Amino acid sequence: MTLHIQTQRPLVMPSARKTDLRTQFGTLVYRVQNDKTQVLLITTRRTKRWSIPKGWPMHGLTPAQAAAQEAWEEAGVRGTVFDQCLGVYAYSKTIKTRGGHLPVPILVMVYPVQARKLSAKFPEAGQRRRKWYSPKKAAARINEPELAQIIRNFDARHLR
C-alpha cells in the first residue's frame, strides 16, 4: 500500500462566533538522541500543567506552518515541520465573552516538528517551563487521554 500525503494549502480564515467549535494546531516537538526519541513538553501559562505548544489557525499559513510558529512562540523551537497530522484530540477552553466566561470545545490537530535549535530567548520564555521526556514519561504527564495516546504511540522513524 502506498501512502500519498497531499501538500497543505494556506488557510483563508472565515469569521466565527467565539462559542463555536474551534480548531487549534498543536506541535509534537521531538528529537532523537542516542537512538532514543524524546518529546518536549511545556507548561501552560495559567494552570502550569504540562502540554504541547498549540494555538489558533493563522491566516495565510498551513496548519503545519501554524503549529511550527506556535513551537517557536511557546517553546523557542526551530526545526523541521512535517505536514502529516499525527492525530486529533479535544479539550475545553474557557473563553471570555461579553456575558462572562464560557467553556468552548477545542479540537487540536497535532503536527510533528523535529527540533533543530532550542533558543533561550523566545516570545513566551518567561511564562512557561519546558522539559524533554521519553514519549512514555511525557504521556504520563498529560491530562488529555487522546493527546497522551498520540505521544505514547509516536515513533519518529515513521516520518522519514
C-alpha positions in Angstrom: 0.0 0.0 0.0 1.3 3.4 -1.0 0.5 6.4 1.2 0.0 9.7 -0.6 0.1 12.9 1.5 -1.3 15.9 -0.2 0.6 19.2 0.3 -1.3 21.5 2.6 -2.6 24.9 1.4 -2.5 28.1 3.4 -5.7 28.8 5.3 -8.2 31.6 4.5 -10.0 32.4 7.7 -13.8 32.9 7.7 -15.4 34.6 10.7 -16.8 32.6 13.5 -18.6 33.2 16.8 -16.4 32.8 19.9 -18.6 29.9 21.2 -18.4 27.8 18.0 -16.3 24.6 18.0 -12.8 25.8 17.4 -9.7 24.3 15.9 -6.2 24.7 17.1 -2.9 23.3 15.7 -0.5 21.7 18.1 3.1 20.6 17.8 4.7 17.4 19.0 8.3 18.6 19.3 10.8 15.8 19.3 14.4 15.0 18.9 16.4 11.7 18.6 19.5 11.3 20.8 21.4 8.1 21.1 18.7 6.3 19.0 16.0 7.3 21.6 13.1 9.6 20.9 12.5 12.5 23.3 9.4 14.7 23.4 9.4 18.4 24.5 6.6 19.4 26.9 5.8 22.9 28.0 3.7 24.3 30.9 0.5 26.2 30.2 0.7 29.8 31.3 -2.3 29.9 33.6 -2.5 26.4 35.2 1.1 25.3 34.8 0.0 21.9 33.6 2.2 20.0 31.1 1.1 20.3 27.5 2.4 20.8 23.9 2.7 24.1 22.0 -0.6 24.9 20.3 -2.6 27.8 19.1 -5.2 29.2 16.7 -5.1 29.0 12.9 -3.2 31.8 11.2 -4.3 33.4 8.0 -2.0 32.6 5.2 -0.2 29.7 6.9 -0.9 26.0 6.5 -1.9 24.1 9.6 1.6 22.6 9.9 3.2 26.0 9.5 0.9 27.5 12.2 1.9 24.6 14.5 5.6 25.3 13.9 5.0 29.0 14.6 3.5 28.0 18.0 6.5 25.8 18.7 8.7 28.9 18.3 6.5 31.3 20.3 5.7 29.0 23.2 8.9 26.8 23.4 11.6 28.6 21.4 11.9 25.7 18.9 13.2 26.0 15.4 13.1 22.8 13.3 11.6 20.7 10.5 7.8 20.6 10.4 6.0 17.7 8.8 2.6 18.3 7.2 1.4 14.9 8.3 -1.2 15.1 11.1 -0.3 12.7 13.9 -3.8 12.7 15.4 -6.5 14.8 16.9 -7.6 15.5 20.5 -10.3 17.6 22.2 -10.3 19.7 25.3 -12.4 22.5 26.7 -11.0 26.1 27.0 -12.7 28.9 28.9 -13.0 32.0 26.8 -14.0 35.5 27.9 -17.3 36.7 26.3 -19.5 39.8 26.8 -21.6 37.8 29.2 -18.7 36.3 31.3 -16.7 33.2 30.7 -17.8 30.2 28.6 -16.3 26.8 28.1 -15.6 26.3 24.4 -14.9 22.9 22.8 -11.5 22.9 21.1 -10.3 20.3 18.5 -6.5 20.2 18.2 -4.7 18.7 15.2 -1.2 17.6 16.1 1.8 18.0 13.8 5.4 16.8 14.4 8.3 19.2 14.5 11.9 17.8 14.7 13.8 20.2 16.9 17.0 21.6 15.4 17.5 24.5 17.7 16.2 25.4 21.1 16.5 29.1 21.9 16.8 30.7 25.3 15.1 33.9 24.1 11.6 33.4 22.6 8.3 35.3 22.9 6.9 33.4 25.9 10.2 32.4 27.6 9.3 33.9 31.0 5.9 32.4 31.1 6.5 28.7 30.6 8.8 25.9 31.5 9.9 23.3 29.0 11.4 19.8 29.5 12.4 16.8 27.4 10.8 13.4 28.3 10.7 9.9 26.8 7.3 9.5 25.0 6.1 7.2 27.8 7.0 9.7 30.6 5.6 12.6 28.6 2.3 10.8 28.1 2.0 10.1 31.8 2.2 13.9 32.5 -0.6 14.8 30.1 -4.2 15.3 31.3 -5.9 14.7 27.9 -6.1 11.0 27.3 -6.2 11.3 23.5 -3.1 13.5 23.5 -1.4 11.1 25.8 -2.1 8.3 23.4 -0.7 10.3 20.4 2.5 11.0 22.4 2.8 7.4 23.7 2.4 5.9 20.2 4.7 8.5 18.5 7.6 6.9 16.5 9.9 9.3 14.7 11.1 6.6 12.3 7.7 6.6 10.6 8.3 10.3 9.5 11.2 9.7 7.1 
